[in-house]
Amino acid sequence: MEKYLIIGTAGHVDHGKTNLIQALTGISTDRLKEEKERGISIELGFAYLTLPDGRKAGIIDVPGHEKFVRQMLAGASGMDIVLLIIAADEGVMPQTQEHLDILNMLNVEKGIVVLSKIDLVDQEWLSMIEQDTREKLQDSFLRDAPYCKVSSVTGQGIPELLQTIMTVLQTTEGRRLDLPSRMPIDRVFTIRGFGTVVTGTLNTGTIQKGQEACLEPGGQTVKIRNIQVHGEQASEAYAGQRVAINIAGLAVSDIPKGASLVDPGYYNAGQILDVELFNLASEQRTIKQRQRIHFHLGTAETLGRVHLLAQEELAPGEKGFAQIILEEPVVAAKGDRFVIRYYSPVATIGGGVVLSLANAKQKRFREKVITEFRSKAEGGLTDQIKKELTIPLSSDEVRKKSALGQDEVQLALDRLKDDQTVVILAEDGLSLFWLKSTAEEWALKANAEVMKYQKTYPLRGGIGREELKRILKTAVSHKRWQLILEWGADHQYFRLSSSLVQAVSEIGLPEDIRQKLDALRKIWEKAGLNPPGQETAVVECGVPAAKFLEYAEYLKTNNVWKQVGEFYIAASAIEKAKIILEKHLQENGQITVSEARDCWQTSRKFAVPLLEYFDSIHVTERNGDIRVKPGSAQNPG
């Protein structure tokens, strides 16, 4: 399939970036009145270029002035190749170097050095500027880049530049179409009769007209109403294209600056990022612990602080593991590149790569934390997938959490299966993958919690399934929780009994509790069908009032007591009452409440609920005011 790529400009203010784009494309990217009046770019500009082979490529024109580096950062994040534009009459200038630092931090790998305004200098000066530029770019990613010399005024060198762009694009790897879609938004505006339009570079995946997408941060679902690519209507947009999308249901004010349009469920936003951080050698300033910064990722900019994990400060040219604590959430994924700038005075000081989103701030100088960060930084695809399998997940859920391609996810899961490092559960015909070491660690923790619970509450016979889930903070569905419990029981970490989770080994009752239980049993058996109440248990058996129901439930579970209405009666007395009842029915064919009361030598208070109990277990059947054997009821005469 055809690959789509984005060309971007970079360079010092007034070095001819916008004029060069107009010479290449015939399109002026200065759209603001102030830009036209001052002759400098303030916001990002966009155009498209028709190459000699007929293909179209998007172009991003970034501002060169130091006051507008924020806009330059937003544009640079979407570039595949860069045209580093250096005016032949001035050479490399301060913003040239800052733009170059930013491009390095964002891992832009391909580019062309364009010496502009050659109509203003002679050949000797041009040769000197070229030599000086090559020396200054020797340690950058552009050290082996092709050079083109052009004049936007005379058109000299423009055809050669077009051919060079086409050659570089042919050797540049295309964007990933198999990944979930992600488009950082760089412009939001309204078109009368259509509504809200957002634009951006589609970094990965595809977007189709009519589909639903998600606006992050915030999780707002929107519908794609219309799509334009290079000013033309399209039914689908592909990674690497500049895209304008008409979305339904949102006003311009509903879309925060720096938001992204993404496939629902695949990308998350957060305010704490685990990162590998680099300090620029060119700035000659340190990055200190808790340094306040401007943070730039994609089109997002927010304030934050640096939380260094193994150093008190990062010297120029050094790197280290850190967390970035942000004041506002940003969309981020593993591998994203970012740039940081001093809070004041504002200047680019470094950048790095996102390792993951984090839920909490880490403690500093902890070897375990540093090891975990190193693993995130150095680990390959399989290691990345392993980190997602903290709970059982389907392959599609792994893809959503990792934002990786389907083939990559499946390959990694197949490797983990072959290595026997995952537990596989089955849910509705789908395989769920759970990292084996994590599963075993979870099961041991669950076992410990079950043991602890049963020792704390010995009469309860185990912990409720949902209570254990709450204690272990296992965020899965009810159905998946049952699968996890069944796996743990199958591997003898605990036992399952109805709604309870129990320790594998029997946990004996403390002696004082056994004595109280024995006293309750004796008193209730002696009382027969005239059972005492809770007060007797408290006074005569020493049972704490607050614990009476626990004792009662235990005796019920062990078939010592039966619950009859609101009363507890000894199971042995219930059995005797049943025998008496069945004998009376055999001899008389029916029984009334008063007859039952007399037979059982109890009061009506207990006789009525006893008869209702025997109705419920089908010993009797009510027929008006009498009870008969089940199936023999007749209309009362």
BABA-843673 format. One record per residue (C-alpha): x, y, z. Coordinates in steps of 0.02 Angstrom, whole numbers, plus 50000, padded with zeros to 5 digits. Example, Ala and Ser with C-alpha at 12.3 -4.5 7.8 and 13.67 -1.06 7.14 Angstrom:
<pts>
506154977550390
506844994750357
</pts>
This chain:
<pts>
500005000050000
500585017849965
501455025950112
501035043450168
502335054850247
502445072450318
503785085050274
504155098650400
505205114350405
506375120350541
507555134950558
507865152350623
506605166250603
506605174950433
507685161650350
506385159150215
505395143850271
503685150150220
504305157550055
505145141050014
503535131350043
502615143549929
503945141049796
503775122149812
501875121249821
501125137649764
500255138649935
500555152150064
500495144850238
500355161850324
498485163050357
498415175950498
498325194650462
499745197750586
500835184850498
500605193450330
500925210650405
502475205850506
503175193750377
503465180050506
502515164050548
501625163650716
500545148150705
500815131750613
500535132550428
500005118150316
500145114250131
500355099250019
501675095649890
501445086449724
503055076749692
503805073249521
503105055449528
501325062049556
501185057949741
500625070949868
501485074150033
500905085150176
501995099750229
502045108150400
502785125550411
503355129750588
503725146950661
505555151250679
505445165150809
505985160350985
504315166651053
503405153250953
504425137750993
502855130351072
502025130350901
503615123350822
503585108850946
501785104750903
502245103950719
503885094650738
503035080250826
502145075750664
503645076150545
504395061350452
505755071450366
506315089250399
506935103050287
508185112250398
508205129250317
509725140350341
509845157350257
511425158550155
511685176650207
511675172450394
512115154150422
511685144150579
510815155050708
510175152250888
508455145950836
509265134550708
510155126050852
508625125250963
507575117950823
508945105250790
508985100450975
507095098250973
507155087450816
508495076650897
507435074551053
505915069850949
506945056750858
506685063850684
507935053750582
507835059850403
508075077050331
508785088750201
509845104050236
509205118450130
510295133750106
509045147250060
509175164949991
510665160549882
510195174949769
510835186649905
512625179949914
514075175749798
514785158549770
516265160849887
515145166050032
513955151649995
515375139049999
515965146050166
514205145050241
514005127250179
515665122050257
515225130550422
513505122250423
514235104950392
515425107250539
514025112850656
512895098350605
514255085250618
513585078150782
511755078750732
510625066750638
510905077750483
512775074750472
512545063950314
511005073050249
510955079750069
511165098450042
510125108849924
510435127149879
508905137049828
508155154049798
506295155849825
506385172349729
507215166149569
506695147949581
508495142149570
508735124849646
506855121649672
506745107149544
508285099049620
507555100849795
505935092549737
506915077949666
507935076349827
506335076549932
505625062449827
507235052249845
507275054450035
505435050150051
505715033949954
506985028350085
505925033850234
504895020950324
503015023850317
501865025850467
501035010850549
499295007750476
499014992150582
499055001750747
497535010150828
497225027450758
497935042550847
497885060550788
498565074550898
497475089750861
498395105650811
496935116450752
495095118050798
493875129350708
492075130550645
491445130250467
489725137650445
488465124350398
489615110050451
490115113550631
491725109350721
493275104250623
494895097650696
496525095450601
498105085950634
499345073150570
498665055450583
500115047250673
499525029150663
498085018750598
496625024050489
495045034450515
493445031650417
491975042850385
490505038250497
491515029250630
491595033850814
493185040750890
493695046351063
494315063351118
495685061851248
495955067851382
494165066451438
493535050851352
492195060151251
491505049351109
491245058550945
490655053750771
491695057150615
490505066550500
491695071250357
493545069350313
494665080150203
496435075650149
497455088950057
495875099250035
494885085349953
493435075150023
493925057450074
493025042450147
494575036750240
496205044250302
497845035050327
499315036950446
500525049850379
499195061150304
498705078550355
496855077050396
495395088750428
493955080350517
492195087050540
491555079950704
489775079650768
489165084250941
490555095651005
490845114351002
492565121950980
492575126451165
492335107951210
494025103051136
495525107351245
497165112551167
498315097751142
496925084751139
497025069351029
495735060150925
496005041450951
495215024350928
494055021551077
494845011351216
496635011251152
497525026651221
497485033751396
497875050551472
498785053351636
499685065951743
501165055151798
502345048451665
503775036151690
505165042251575
506965041151524
507545059251529
508975067351432
509815084051468
510435093451316
512315095351312
512145111651215
511205120851354
512545119051488
511225119451626
510735105951750
509015098451775
508685097951961
507505087552067
505765095552068
506285107151926
504735116051860
504575114151672
503535116651518
503135099151451
502785095951266
502135079651193
501315079551022
500255095151015
500015095551204
500885107851319
500695108651507
501695113251660
502485100151770
503925095251882
505375083251860
505485069351989
507235061751972
507345043952038
509225040652050
510055057752046
509925074652130
510195083051962
510555078951780
512105087451712
512185093051530
512315077851417
511735065751553
510205054651555
509235046251694
507585038651746
506255050451810
504425053951825
503605069351753
502225075451869
501035085751762
499755098851810
498555092751675
498335075551595
499075071651424
498845056951305
500425046351310
501025029051262
502635019251276
503925025751154
503215043351137
504525056951125
504365073051223
505295089351252
505475099551412
505855118051427
506345128651576
504895136951663
505805153551666
506715159351566
505895148251436
507215138151342
507335120151284
508345110051409
508005091951368
506775078451325
506605059851321
505525044751293
503945039151385
504105022051465
502315021051530
500915030351616
500995028751805
499685028751942
500785034952083
502365044452122
503845032952154
505055034052300
506795039652253
508425029852261
507545012952269
508484999152177
506874989752140
506125005252058
507685008551954
507744990351898
505924991251845
506245007151745
507784999451664
506744984451614
505434995851537
506775005351441
507764990351378
506394977151363
505784971451193
504044968051128
503774952451235
504324961651392
503104975651351
501674963151334
502154954451496
501954970751590
500144971851533
499674954351596
499434959151778
497654952551761
496944939951637
496684948551468
496134943251295
497284946951148
496144961351096
496214968751271
498114967351269
498124976751104
497044990551178
498154992551331
499794992151234
499205001251076
500194988650974
499754979950812
498744963850811
500154953550733
501414960050860
500284955851006
499894938450941
501734934750909
502204939951086
500784929851164
501284914451061
503064916151127
502434917351306
501354901951279
502824892251208
503894897551356
502494892451476
502604909251561
500734912951551
499184905451630
497794903251502
495974904251557
494444901851445
493024914451443
491594912651318
492724904251190
494124917151210
495834913651283
496344924951427
498204927151461
498904930251634
500744931251674
501134915451772
502284923551899
500954936951932
499584923851946
500574913752071
501024929352171
499184934152172
498654916652228
499894916752373
499244933752427
497454927552413
497884912352518
498654923452651
497104934652654
495944919652669
496964912652814
497014929652899
495144932052878
494704914952947
495814917653099
495034934753128
493254928453101
493354909853143
491454907453147
491154913352969
491884898052886
492814908152755
492814924752666
491494929952539
492064929752358
491664948052331
492444953052496
494084944752444
494004953852277
493814970352368
495264966752486
496424961552344
495854976352236
495654965052085
494834975751951
493994962851840
492214958351792
491164946751901
491304932751773
493194934451760
493354934951948
492504918051961
493734911051831
495194917551934
494494909752093
494204893152006
496004893251942
496634896652119
495554882652191
496094870452054
497904873852102
497484871452287
497874888852348
496164889052433
494464880252425
492804886452359
491194882752452
489644890952381
489924909652402
491414907352519
493284905652491
494084894552623
495824889852677
496414873052612
496934867052784
495634866452922
495764880953043
495214875653217
494134886253329
494894894553482
494484885653646
493424899853718
492324900253562
492104881353564
491544882453745
490244895753703
489614885653555
489444870253664
488484880153795
487304886853662
487014869353593
486584862253764
485414876353815
484474876253649
484314857253647
483634857453824
482394871153777
481714860653632
480304869453540
480274883853664
481954891753620
482714905953719
483224922453637
484834932053614
484814938453794
485014920653860
486514918053744
487324933853809
486964931153993
487134912254012
488404908053876
489484923753876
489194927253692
489494945753649
487864953553589
488704960253431
489314942653389
487694933053418
487234932153234
488954925353190
488744911553319
486994908153254
487574907053073
488964895153122
487744883753215
486554884453066
487954880352943
488454865453048
486644859453064
486564861953252
485204875153238
483824878553112
483114895753080
481224895553095
480524912653055
481434924553170
481894910753294
483334898553309
482834881053363
483934865953396
484004854553243
483704839453356
482094847353421
481534851053241
481794832653197
480754826953345
479384839553298
479364832353123
479124814653186
477684820153299
476894829953155
477004815753030
476254803553157
474784815253190
474464817353003
474554798552978
473234795853112
472104810953082
472434816752903
472574834952956
473164846553094
472714863853156
473834876753238
473104873353410
473304854453386
475124856953333
475414868053484
474764854853601
475694840453515
477324849853525
477004856853700
477454874453645
476544890953621
475664898053469
477134910153456
478224895553400
476914883853327
476434895553184
478214898253117
478574879653142
477094874753033
477644887552902
479384879952907
478684862552877
477644869752734
479244876452656
480124859552660
478554850552596
478154840452752
476454848952757
475334858752642
474184872552700
472344871252658
471414885752737
471664884652926
472304866652925
473844857352866
473794841052771
475044829752686
475694837252522
474574832452375
473064827952481
472354845552503
470484847752467
469404863052465
468984867052645
467204862652684
</pts>
